[in-house]
Amino acid sequence: MVECHTRGPGSSQGNAFEPFLRTADFWLRATGIYMSYKGTQARAGLLRAFAGKTEAELKEEVRLAWAANVRLACCCTSELFQG
């Protein structure tokens, strides 16, 4: 990822490529977010079409998967499992 370092408003020194780097950084981040959103939409559509699942079932599946990941993260960082 492109790293962007901005200068304060009183800074007279500047990099000629700084605006380009800021723009590239923004679009890289925005594209990743948008593509993950569209991928999730496509997955939900395929599940609805081929698995015959309703939207409520899909939401419940996502909620359960999220909760399982949170529990796993808690267990893995717990002192009990730090041999």
PyMOL commands that set and color helices and strands:
alter all, ss='L'
color gray80, all
select helices_A, chain A and resi 18-51+55-77+79-81
alter helices_A, ss='H'
color red, helices_A
deselect
rebuild
show_as cartoon
